[in-house]
Amino acid sequence: MNIKEKGTALVEFALVAVMFFTILFSIIEFGYLFWGNLSMQHAVREGARFAAVAGFDPTQPDPIQERCDRVVQYTEDNSMGFYARVSPVVTFKTVDAAGNVVNIGSGCGAAQQIVVTHIDCTLPLITPFTQLLAVLGTSTFTDGNYHFSVSAAMRNEAFK
C-alpha cells in the first residue's frame, strides 16, 4: 500500500456512514411520524363515529359537555397510546343539513346534524437527525416537533 493511500478507507467509511445513518434514522423517524398520524386519524374517525351514534344522557347536569367528554375519551381509547404523546387540541364543529355552522354551544351536535371532530397534534421527534432538520427551519418540523391535524365528519343519528 502506498503511503498516500493510507487512511483512505477510513475517510470513505466516514463519508458513507454519514449518508447511511442519515437515511436509516430518517426511515425510522418518518415511519414513526406516519404511524402516529395514521393512528390519530383512525382515533378521530372512531371518535366521530361514536359521536354520531352515542346519544346523550339528559339526567346529567351538563349533558352536552358530558357527551363531548365521552367522545374525547373514546378517541383517546382508540389512539393506540398516541393521544397522550401528541398534545392534542380537540375542537368540535356542528353543521346543520343546509351546511351552516351551528353555534358553538351545540357541542357535539343534535340529531341529523353533522359533527366535525378536529384534532391539532404536536408529536415530538425521536431521532437527532430529524431534529437537525427542525433546526434548519423546515415548516413541518418547527421547534423539534411534527405538527399535523386530523379531522373526521359524521352525521348524527336520531337520539332516543
MODELLER restraints for C-alpha pairs under 7 A, 6 or more apart:
rsr = mdl.restraints
at = mdl.atoms
rsr.add(forms.Gaussian(group=physical.xy_distance, feature=features.Distance(at['CA:22:A'], at['CA:129:A']), mean=6.40, stdev=0.5))
rsr.add(forms.Gaussian(group=physical.xy_distance, feature=features.Distance(at['CA:25:A'], at['CA:127:A']), mean=6.75, stdev=0.5))
rsr.add(forms.Gaussian(group=physical.xy_distance, feature=features.Distance(at['CA:25:A'], at['CA:129:A']), mean=6.76, stdev=0.5))
rsr.add(forms.Gaussian(group=physical.xy_distance, feature=features.Distance(at['CA:26:A'], at['CA:130:A']), mean=6.52, stdev=0.5))
rsr.add(forms.Gaussian(group=physical.xy_distance, feature=features.Distance(at['CA:29:A'], at['CA:126:A']), mean=6.69, stdev=0.5))
rsr.add(forms.Gaussian(group=physical.xy_distance, feature=features.Distance(at['CA:29:A'], at['CA:127:A']), mean=6.50, stdev=0.5))
rsr.add(forms.Gaussian(group=physical.xy_distance, feature=features.Distance(at['CA:36:A'], at['CA:82:A']), mean=6.42, stdev=0.5))
rsr.add(forms.Gaussian(group=physical.xy_distance, feature=features.Distance(at['CA:39:A'], at['CA:79:A']), mean=5.61, stdev=0.5))
rsr.add(forms.Gaussian(group=physical.xy_distance, feature=features.Distance(at['CA:39:A'], at['CA:80:A']), mean=6.71, stdev=0.5))
rsr.add(forms.Gaussian(group=physical.xy_distance, feature=features.Distance(at['CA:40:A'], at['CA:79:A']), mean=5.63, stdev=0.5))
rsr.add(forms.Gaussian(group=physical.xy_distance, feature=features.Distance(at['CA:40:A'], at['CA:82:A']), mean=6.92, stdev=0.5))
rsr.add(forms.Gaussian(group=physical.xy_distance, feature=features.Distance(at['CA:40:A'], at['CA:150:A']), mean=6.88, stdev=0.5))
rsr.add(forms.Gaussian(group=physical.xy_distance, feature=features.Distance(at['CA:41:A'], at['CA:150:A']), mean=5.45, stdev=0.5))
rsr.add(forms.Gaussian(group=physical.xy_distance, feature=features.Distance(at['CA:43:A'], at['CA:75:A']), mean=4.95, stdev=0.5))
rsr.add(forms.Gaussian(group=physical.xy_distance, feature=features.Distance(at['CA:43:A'], at['CA:76:A']), mean=6.91, stdev=0.5))
rsr.add(forms.Gaussian(group=physical.xy_distance, feature=features.Distance(at['CA:43:A'], at['CA:78:A']), mean=4.91, stdev=0.5))
rsr.add(forms.Gaussian(group=physical.xy_distance, feature=features.Distance(at['CA:43:A'], at['CA:79:A']), mean=4.79, stdev=0.5))
rsr.add(forms.Gaussian(group=physical.xy_distance, feature=features.Distance(at['CA:44:A'], at['CA:75:A']), mean=5.70, stdev=0.5))
rsr.add(forms.Gaussian(group=physical.xy_distance, feature=features.Distance(at['CA:44:A'], at['CA:117:A']), mean=6.68, stdev=0.5))
rsr.add(forms.Gaussian(group=physical.xy_distance, feature=features.Distance(at['CA:44:A'], at['CA:150:A']), mean=6.92, stdev=0.5))
rsr.add(forms.Gaussian(group=physical.xy_distance, feature=features.Distance(at['CA:44:A'], at['CA:151:A']), mean=6.37, stdev=0.5))
rsr.add(forms.Gaussian(group=physical.xy_distance, feature=features.Distance(at['CA:44:A'], at['CA:152:A']), mean=6.20, stdev=0.5))
rsr.add(forms.Gaussian(group=physical.xy_distance, feature=features.Distance(at['CA:45:A'], at['CA:152:A']), mean=5.27, stdev=0.5))
rsr.add(forms.Gaussian(group=physical.xy_distance, feature=features.Distance(at['CA:46:A'], at['CA:75:A']), mean=6.38, stdev=0.5))
rsr.add(forms.Gaussian(group=physical.xy_distance, feature=features.Distance(at['CA:47:A'], at['CA:71:A']), mean=5.43, stdev=0.5))
rsr.add(forms.Gaussian(group=physical.xy_distance, feature=features.Distance(at['CA:47:A'], at['CA:72:A']), mean=6.79, stdev=0.5))
rsr.add(forms.Gaussian(group=physical.xy_distance, feature=features.Distance(at['CA:47:A'], at['CA:74:A']), mean=5.73, stdev=0.5))
rsr.add(forms.Gaussian(group=physical.xy_distance, feature=features.Distance(at['CA:47:A'], at['CA:75:A']), mean=4.54, stdev=0.5))
rsr.add(forms.Gaussian(group=physical.xy_distance, feature=features.Distance(at['CA:48:A'], at['CA:117:A']), mean=5.94, stdev=0.5))
rsr.add(forms.Gaussian(group=physical.xy_distance, feature=features.Distance(at['CA:48:A'], at['CA:152:A']), mean=6.10, stdev=0.5))
rsr.add(forms.Gaussian(group=physical.xy_distance, feature=features.Distance(at['CA:48:A'], at['CA:153:A']), mean=6.25, stdev=0.5))
rsr.add(forms.Gaussian(group=physical.xy_distance, feature=features.Distance(at['CA:48:A'], at['CA:154:A']), mean=5.96, stdev=0.5))
rsr.add(forms.Gaussian(group=physical.xy_distance, feature=features.Distance(at['CA:49:A'], at['CA:154:A']), mean=6.28, stdev=0.5))
rsr.add(forms.Gaussian(group=physical.xy_distance, feature=features.Distance(at['CA:50:A'], at['CA:71:A']), mean=6.44, stdev=0.5))
rsr.add(forms.Gaussian(group=physical.xy_distance, feature=features.Distance(at['CA:51:A'], at['CA:71:A']), mean=5.81, stdev=0.5))
rsr.add(forms.Gaussian(group=physical.xy_distance, feature=features.Distance(at['CA:51:A'], at['CA:108:A']), mean=6.79, stdev=0.5))
rsr.add(forms.Gaussian(group=physical.xy_distance, feature=features.Distance(at['CA:52:A'], at['CA:154:A']), mean=5.96, stdev=0.5))
rsr.add(forms.Gaussian(group=physical.xy_distance, feature=features.Distance(at['CA:52:A'], at['CA:155:A']), mean=5.84, stdev=0.5))
rsr.add(forms.Gaussian(group=physical.xy_distance, feature=features.Distance(at['CA:52:A'], at['CA:156:A']), mean=3.91, stdev=0.5))
rsr.add(forms.Gaussian(group=physical.xy_distance, feature=features.Distance(at['CA:52:A'], at['CA:157:A']), mean=5.66, stdev=0.5))
rsr.add(forms.Gaussian(group=physical.xy_distance, feature=features.Distance(at['CA:53:A'], at['CA:156:A']), mean=6.26, stdev=0.5))
rsr.add(forms.Gaussian(group=physical.xy_distance, feature=features.Distance(at['CA:53:A'], at['CA:157:A']), mean=5.52, stdev=0.5))
rsr.add(forms.Gaussian(group=physical.xy_distance, feature=features.Distance(at['CA:55:A'], at['CA:159:A']), mean=5.26, stdev=0.5))
rsr.add(forms.Gaussian(group=physical.xy_distance, feature=features.Distance(at['CA:56:A'], at['CA:63:A']), mean=5.91, stdev=0.5))
rsr.add(forms.Gaussian(group=physical.xy_distance, feature=features.Distance(at['CA:56:A'], at['CA:64:A']), mean=6.91, stdev=0.5))
rsr.add(forms.Gaussian(group=physical.xy_distance, feature=features.Distance(at['CA:56:A'], at['CA:67:A']), mean=5.58, stdev=0.5))
rsr.add(forms.Gaussian(group=physical.xy_distance, feature=features.Distance(at['CA:57:A'], at['CA:63:A']), mean=5.74, stdev=0.5))
rsr.add(forms.Gaussian(group=physical.xy_distance, feature=features.Distance(at['CA:64:A'], at['CA:107:A']), mean=5.95, stdev=0.5))
rsr.add(forms.Gaussian(group=physical.xy_distance, feature=features.Distance(at['CA:65:A'], at['CA:107:A']), mean=6.72, stdev=0.5))
rsr.add(forms.Gaussian(group=physical.xy_distance, feature=features.Distance(at['CA:68:A'], at['CA:107:A']), mean=6.57, stdev=0.5))
rsr.add(forms.Gaussian(group=physical.xy_distance, feature=features.Distance(at['CA:68:A'], at['CA:108:A']), mean=5.80, stdev=0.5))
rsr.add(forms.Gaussian(group=physical.xy_distance, feature=features.Distance(at['CA:76:A'], at['CA:83:A']), mean=5.48, stdev=0.5))
rsr.add(forms.Gaussian(group=physical.xy_distance, feature=features.Distance(at['CA:85:A'], at['CA:123:A']), mean=6.34, stdev=0.5))
rsr.add(forms.Gaussian(group=physical.xy_distance, feature=features.Distance(at['CA:86:A'], at['CA:121:A']), mean=5.08, stdev=0.5))
rsr.add(forms.Gaussian(group=physical.xy_distance, feature=features.Distance(at['CA:86:A'], at['CA:122:A']), mean=4.71, stdev=0.5))
rsr.add(forms.Gaussian(group=physical.xy_distance, feature=features.Distance(at['CA:86:A'], at['CA:123:A']), mean=4.54, stdev=0.5))
rsr.add(forms.Gaussian(group=physical.xy_distance, feature=features.Distance(at['CA:87:A'], at['CA:121:A']), mean=5.93, stdev=0.5))
rsr.add(forms.Gaussian(group=physical.xy_distance, feature=features.Distance(at['CA:87:A'], at['CA:122:A']), mean=5.66, stdev=0.5))
rsr.add(forms.Gaussian(group=physical.xy_distance, feature=features.Distance(at['CA:88:A'], at['CA:119:A']), mean=6.09, stdev=0.5))
rsr.add(forms.Gaussian(group=physical.xy_distance, feature=features.Distance(at['CA:88:A'], at['CA:120:A']), mean=5.74, stdev=0.5))
rsr.add(forms.Gaussian(group=physical.xy_distance, feature=features.Distance(at['CA:88:A'], at['CA:121:A']), mean=4.95, stdev=0.5))
rsr.add(forms.Gaussian(group=physical.xy_distance, feature=features.Distance(at['CA:89:A'], at['CA:119:A']), mean=5.40, stdev=0.5))
rsr.add(forms.Gaussian(group=physical.xy_distance, feature=features.Distance(at['CA:89:A'], at['CA:120:A']), mean=5.13, stdev=0.5))
rsr.add(forms.Gaussian(group=physical.xy_distance, feature=features.Distance(at['CA:89:A'], at['CA:121:A']), mean=6.72, stdev=0.5))
rsr.add(forms.Gaussian(group=physical.xy_distance, feature=features.Distance(at['CA:90:A'], at['CA:118:A']), mean=5.82, stdev=0.5))
rsr.add(forms.Gaussian(group=physical.xy_distance, feature=features.Distance(at['CA:90:A'], at['CA:119:A']), mean=4.54, stdev=0.5))
rsr.add(forms.Gaussian(group=physical.xy_distance, feature=features.Distance(at['CA:90:A'], at['CA:120:A']), mean=6.72, stdev=0.5))
rsr.add(forms.Gaussian(group=physical.xy_distance, feature=features.Distance(at['CA:91:A'], at['CA:117:A']), mean=6.11, stdev=0.5))
rsr.add(forms.Gaussian(group=physical.xy_distance, feature=features.Distance(at['CA:91:A'], at['CA:118:A']), mean=5.27, stdev=0.5))
rsr.add(forms.Gaussian(group=physical.xy_distance, feature=features.Distance(at['CA:91:A'], at['CA:119:A']), mean=6.37, stdev=0.5))
rsr.add(forms.Gaussian(group=physical.xy_distance, feature=features.Distance(at['CA:92:A'], at['CA:107:A']), mean=6.49, stdev=0.5))
rsr.add(forms.Gaussian(group=physical.xy_distance, feature=features.Distance(at['CA:92:A'], at['CA:108:A']), mean=6.24, stdev=0.5))
rsr.add(forms.Gaussian(group=physical.xy_distance, feature=features.Distance(at['CA:92:A'], at['CA:115:A']), mean=6.80, stdev=0.5))
rsr.add(forms.Gaussian(group=physical.xy_distance, feature=features.Distance(at['CA:92:A'], at['CA:116:A']), mean=5.66, stdev=0.5))
rsr.add(forms.Gaussian(group=physical.xy_distance, feature=features.Distance(at['CA:92:A'], at['CA:117:A']), mean=4.88, stdev=0.5))
rsr.add(forms.Gaussian(group=physical.xy_distance, feature=features.Distance(at['CA:92:A'], at['CA:118:A']), mean=6.32, stdev=0.5))
rsr.add(forms.Gaussian(group=physical.xy_distance, feature=features.Distance(at['CA:93:A'], at['CA:115:A']), mean=5.80, stdev=0.5))
rsr.add(forms.Gaussian(group=physical.xy_distance, feature=features.Distance(at['CA:93:A'], at['CA:116:A']), mean=5.01, stdev=0.5))
rsr.add(forms.Gaussian(group=physical.xy_distance, feature=features.Distance(at['CA:93:A'], at['CA:117:A']), mean=6.67, stdev=0.5))
rsr.add(forms.Gaussian(group=physical.xy_distance, feature=features.Distance(at['CA:94:A'], at['CA:101:A']), mean=5.81, stdev=0.5))
rsr.add(forms.Gaussian(group=physical.xy_distance, feature=features.Distance(at['CA:94:A'], at['CA:102:A']), mean=5.46, stdev=0.5))
rsr.add(forms.Gaussian(group=physical.xy_distance, feature=features.Distance(at['CA:94:A'], at['CA:108:A']), mean=6.52, stdev=0.5))
rsr.add(forms.Gaussian(group=physical.xy_distance, feature=features.Distance(at['CA:94:A'], at['CA:109:A']), mean=5.39, stdev=0.5))
rsr.add(forms.Gaussian(group=physical.xy_distance, feature=features.Distance(at['CA:94:A'], at['CA:113:A']), mean=6.64, stdev=0.5))
rsr.add(forms.Gaussian(group=physical.xy_distance, feature=features.Distance(at['CA:94:A'], at['CA:114:A']), mean=5.65, stdev=0.5))
rsr.add(forms.Gaussian(group=physical.xy_distance, feature=features.Distance(at['CA:94:A'], at['CA:115:A']), mean=4.56, stdev=0.5))
rsr.add(forms.Gaussian(group=physical.xy_distance, feature=features.Distance(at['CA:94:A'], at['CA:116:A']), mean=6.15, stdev=0.5))
rsr.add(forms.Gaussian(group=physical.xy_distance, feature=features.Distance(at['CA:95:A'], at['CA:101:A']), mean=4.44, stdev=0.5))
rsr.add(forms.Gaussian(group=physical.xy_distance, feature=features.Distance(at['CA:95:A'], at['CA:102:A']), mean=5.57, stdev=0.5))
rsr.add(forms.Gaussian(group=physical.xy_distance, feature=features.Distance(at['CA:95:A'], at['CA:113:A']), mean=5.81, stdev=0.5))
rsr.add(forms.Gaussian(group=physical.xy_distance, feature=features.Distance(at['CA:95:A'], at['CA:114:A']), mean=4.94, stdev=0.5))
rsr.add(forms.Gaussian(group=physical.xy_distance, feature=features.Distance(at['CA:95:A'], at['CA:115:A']), mean=6.32, stdev=0.5))
rsr.add(forms.Gaussian(group=physical.xy_distance, feature=features.Distance(at['CA:96:A'], at['CA:102:A']), mean=6.53, stdev=0.5))
rsr.add(forms.Gaussian(group=physical.xy_distance, feature=features.Distance(at['CA:96:A'], at['CA:113:A']), mean=4.74, stdev=0.5))
rsr.add(forms.Gaussian(group=physical.xy_distance, feature=features.Distance(at['CA:96:A'], at['CA:114:A']), mean=6.12, stdev=0.5))
rsr.add(forms.Gaussian(group=physical.xy_distance, feature=features.Distance(at['CA:97:A'], at['CA:113:A']), mean=6.12, stdev=0.5))
rsr.add(forms.Gaussian(group=physical.xy_distance, feature=features.Distance(at['CA:108:A'], at['CA:115:A']), mean=5.94, stdev=0.5))
rsr.add(forms.Gaussian(group=physical.xy_distance, feature=features.Distance(at['CA:109:A'], at['CA:115:A']), mean=5.88, stdev=0.5))
rsr.add(forms.Gaussian(group=physical.xy_distance, feature=features.Distance(at['CA:110:A'], at['CA:156:A']), mean=6.85, stdev=0.5))
rsr.add(forms.Gaussian(group=physical.xy_distance, feature=features.Distance(at['CA:111:A'], at['CA:156:A']), mean=5.22, stdev=0.5))
rsr.add(forms.Gaussian(group=physical.xy_distance, feature=features.Distance(at['CA:111:A'], at['CA:157:A']), mean=5.59, stdev=0.5))
rsr.add(forms.Gaussian(group=physical.xy_distance, feature=features.Distance(at['CA:111:A'], at['CA:158:A']), mean=4.72, stdev=0.5))
rsr.add(forms.Gaussian(group=physical.xy_distance, feature=features.Distance(at['CA:111:A'], at['CA:159:A']), mean=5.98, stdev=0.5))
rsr.add(forms.Gaussian(group=physical.xy_distance, feature=features.Distance(at['CA:112:A'], at['CA:155:A']), mean=5.90, stdev=0.5))
rsr.add(forms.Gaussian(group=physical.xy_distance, feature=features.Distance(at['CA:112:A'], at['CA:156:A']), mean=4.93, stdev=0.5))
rsr.add(forms.Gaussian(group=physical.xy_distance, feature=features.Distance(at['CA:112:A'], at['CA:157:A']), mean=5.78, stdev=0.5))
rsr.add(forms.Gaussian(group=physical.xy_distance, feature=features.Distance(at['CA:112:A'], at['CA:158:A']), mean=6.27, stdev=0.5))
rsr.add(forms.Gaussian(group=physical.xy_distance, feature=features.Distance(at['CA:113:A'], at['CA:155:A']), mean=5.59, stdev=0.5))
rsr.add(forms.Gaussian(group=physical.xy_distance, feature=features.Distance(at['CA:113:A'], at['CA:156:A']), mean=5.52, stdev=0.5))
rsr.add(forms.Gaussian(group=physical.xy_distance, feature=features.Distance(at['CA:114:A'], at['CA:153:A']), mean=6.55, stdev=0.5))
rsr.add(forms.Gaussian(group=physical.xy_distance, feature=features.Distance(at['CA:114:A'], at['CA:154:A']), mean=5.49, stdev=0.5))
rsr.add(forms.Gaussian(group=physical.xy_distance, feature=features.Distance(at['CA:114:A'], at['CA:155:A']), mean=4.14, stdev=0.5))
rsr.add(forms.Gaussian(group=physical.xy_distance, feature=features.Distance(at['CA:114:A'], at['CA:156:A']), mean=5.96, stdev=0.5))
rsr.add(forms.Gaussian(group=physical.xy_distance, feature=features.Distance(at['CA:115:A'], at['CA:153:A']), mean=5.62, stdev=0.5))
rsr.add(forms.Gaussian(group=physical.xy_distance, feature=features.Distance(at['CA:115:A'], at['CA:154:A']), mean=5.64, stdev=0.5))
rsr.add(forms.Gaussian(group=physical.xy_distance, feature=features.Distance(at['CA:115:A'], at['CA:155:A']), mean=6.24, stdev=0.5))
rsr.add(forms.Gaussian(group=physical.xy_distance, feature=features.Distance(at['CA:115:A'], at['CA:156:A']), mean=6.90, stdev=0.5))
rsr.add(forms.Gaussian(group=physical.xy_distance, feature=features.Distance(at['CA:116:A'], at['CA:151:A']), mean=6.90, stdev=0.5))
rsr.add(forms.Gaussian(group=physical.xy_distance, feature=features.Distance(at['CA:116:A'], at['CA:152:A']), mean=5.72, stdev=0.5))
rsr.add(forms.Gaussian(group=physical.xy_distance, feature=features.Distance(at['CA:116:A'], at['CA:153:A']), mean=4.26, stdev=0.5))
rsr.add(forms.Gaussian(group=physical.xy_distance, feature=features.Distance(at['CA:116:A'], at['CA:154:A']), mean=6.70, stdev=0.5))
rsr.add(forms.Gaussian(group=physical.xy_distance, feature=features.Distance(at['CA:117:A'], at['CA:151:A']), mean=5.54, stdev=0.5))
rsr.add(forms.Gaussian(group=physical.xy_distance, feature=features.Distance(at['CA:117:A'], at['CA:152:A']), mean=5.45, stdev=0.5))
rsr.add(forms.Gaussian(group=physical.xy_distance, feature=features.Distance(at['CA:117:A'], at['CA:153:A']), mean=6.29, stdev=0.5))
rsr.add(forms.Gaussian(group=physical.xy_distance, feature=features.Distance(at['CA:118:A'], at['CA:150:A']), mean=5.84, stdev=0.5))
rsr.add(forms.Gaussian(group=physical.xy_distance, feature=features.Distance(at['CA:118:A'], at['CA:151:A']), mean=4.31, stdev=0.5))
rsr.add(forms.Gaussian(group=physical.xy_distance, feature=features.Distance(at['CA:118:A'], at['CA:152:A']), mean=6.70, stdev=0.5))
rsr.add(forms.Gaussian(group=physical.xy_distance, feature=features.Distance(at['CA:119:A'], at['CA:149:A']), mean=5.67, stdev=0.5))
rsr.add(forms.Gaussian(group=physical.xy_distance, feature=features.Distance(at['CA:119:A'], at['CA:150:A']), mean=5.41, stdev=0.5))
rsr.add(forms.Gaussian(group=physical.xy_distance, feature=features.Distance(at['CA:119:A'], at['CA:151:A']), mean=6.36, stdev=0.5))
rsr.add(forms.Gaussian(group=physical.xy_distance, feature=features.Distance(at['CA:120:A'], at['CA:148:A']), mean=6.13, stdev=0.5))
rsr.add(forms.Gaussian(group=physical.xy_distance, feature=features.Distance(at['CA:120:A'], at['CA:149:A']), mean=4.45, stdev=0.5))
rsr.add(forms.Gaussian(group=physical.xy_distance, feature=features.Distance(at['CA:120:A'], at['CA:150:A']), mean=6.67, stdev=0.5))
rsr.add(forms.Gaussian(group=physical.xy_distance, feature=features.Distance(at['CA:121:A'], at['CA:147:A']), mean=5.76, stdev=0.5))
rsr.add(forms.Gaussian(group=physical.xy_distance, feature=features.Distance(at['CA:121:A'], at['CA:148:A']), mean=5.32, stdev=0.5))
rsr.add(forms.Gaussian(group=physical.xy_distance, feature=features.Distance(at['CA:121:A'], at['CA:149:A']), mean=5.74, stdev=0.5))
rsr.add(forms.Gaussian(group=physical.xy_distance, feature=features.Distance(at['CA:122:A'], at['CA:145:A']), mean=6.10, stdev=0.5))
rsr.add(forms.Gaussian(group=physical.xy_distance, feature=features.Distance(at['CA:122:A'], at['CA:146:A']), mean=5.58, stdev=0.5))
rsr.add(forms.Gaussian(group=physical.xy_distance, feature=features.Distance(at['CA:122:A'], at['CA:147:A']), mean=4.60, stdev=0.5))
rsr.add(forms.Gaussian(group=physical.xy_distance, feature=features.Distance(at['CA:122:A'], at['CA:148:A']), mean=6.57, stdev=0.5))
rsr.add(forms.Gaussian(group=physical.xy_distance, feature=features.Distance(at['CA:123:A'], at['CA:145:A']), mean=5.49, stdev=0.5))
rsr.add(forms.Gaussian(group=physical.xy_distance, feature=features.Distance(at['CA:123:A'], at['CA:146:A']), mean=5.04, stdev=0.5))
rsr.add(forms.Gaussian(group=physical.xy_distance, feature=features.Distance(at['CA:123:A'], at['CA:147:A']), mean=6.47, stdev=0.5))
rsr.add(forms.Gaussian(group=physical.xy_distance, feature=features.Distance(at['CA:124:A'], at['CA:144:A']), mean=6.36, stdev=0.5))
rsr.add(forms.Gaussian(group=physical.xy_distance, feature=features.Distance(at['CA:124:A'], at['CA:145:A']), mean=4.31, stdev=0.5))
rsr.add(forms.Gaussian(group=physical.xy_distance, feature=features.Distance(at['CA:124:A'], at['CA:146:A']), mean=6.12, stdev=0.5))
rsr.add(forms.Gaussian(group=physical.xy_distance, feature=features.Distance(at['CA:125:A'], at['CA:131:A']), mean=6.42, stdev=0.5))
rsr.add(forms.Gaussian(group=physical.xy_distance, feature=features.Distance(at['CA:125:A'], at['CA:144:A']), mean=6.01, stdev=0.5))
rsr.add(forms.Gaussian(group=physical.xy_distance, feature=features.Distance(at['CA:125:A'], at['CA:145:A']), mean=5.42, stdev=0.5))
rsr.add(forms.Gaussian(group=physical.xy_distance, feature=features.Distance(at['CA:125:A'], at['CA:146:A']), mean=6.64, stdev=0.5))
rsr.add(forms.Gaussian(group=physical.xy_distance, feature=features.Distance(at['CA:131:A'], at['CA:144:A']), mean=5.39, stdev=0.5))
rsr.add(forms.Gaussian(group=physical.xy_distance, feature=features.Distance(at['CA:134:A'], at['CA:141:A']), mean=4.83, stdev=0.5))
rsr.add(forms.Gaussian(group=physical.xy_distance, feature=features.Distance(at['CA:134:A'], at['CA:142:A']), mean=5.39, stdev=0.5))
rsr.add(forms.Gaussian(group=physical.xy_distance, feature=features.Distance(at['CA:134:A'], at['CA:143:A']), mean=6.28, stdev=0.5))
rsr.add(forms.Gaussian(group=physical.xy_distance, feature=features.Distance(at['CA:134:A'], at['CA:144:A']), mean=5.34, stdev=0.5))
rsr.add(forms.Gaussian(group=physical.xy_distance, feature=features.Distance(at['CA:140:A'], at['CA:146:A']), mean=5.91, stdev=0.5))
rsr.add(forms.Gaussian(group=physical.xy_distance, feature=features.Distance(at['CA:140:A'], at['CA:147:A']), mean=6.13, stdev=0.5))
rsr.add(forms.Gaussian(group=physical.xy_distance, feature=features.Distance(at['CA:141:A'], at['CA:147:A']), mean=6.81, stdev=0.5))
